[in-house]
Amino acid sequence: AEDLLQTPIAHAAETAFAMSGLTRAQMDMVSIYDCYTITVLLGLEDAGFCEKGKGMEFVSQHDLTFRGDFPLNTAGGQLGFGQAG
């Protein structure tokens, strides 16, 4: 049966990393679609940057700013920058 708790990002990330030959540790910054706040945590988990269910712990332990150890959505994403009006 299909895992309804896993987003399509899981498959997309596996494919992208396999095609690029890069690892998650080699990423200089990450942009994850953020139509809702929870989607960032789910995306981090399903893309393999942290364990499932550990997204909040992960973002609490990292500096997500552009100068931090894990720059994430540094332009503000949809929640901070996009879809004005």
Residue pairs with C-beta under 8 A, 6 or more apart in sequence:
5 52
6 46
7 39
7 42
7 43
7 46
9 32
9 42
9 43
9 46
9 47
10 46
10 47
10 48
12 47
13 46
13 47
13 48
14 48
17 23
17 24
17 48
24 47
24 48
24 49
28 71
29 66
29 71
29 72
29 74
30 44
30 47
30 49
30 70
30 71
30 72
30 73
31 72
31 73
31 74
31 75
31 77
32 39
32 40
32 43
32 44
32 47
32 72
32 73
32 77
33 39
33 43
33 77
33 78
34 40
34 43
34 73
34 77
34 78
34 79
35 78
37 79
40 55
40 59
40 72
40 73
40 77
41 55
41 56
41 58
41 59
42 55
44 50
44 55
44 58
44 59
44 72
45 51
45 52
45 53
45 54
45 55
45 58
46 52
49 58
49 70
50 57
50 58
59 72
62 68
62 69
62 70
62 72
63 69
63 70
64 70
64 71
64 72
64 73
65 71
65 74
66 74
73 80
75 81
76 82
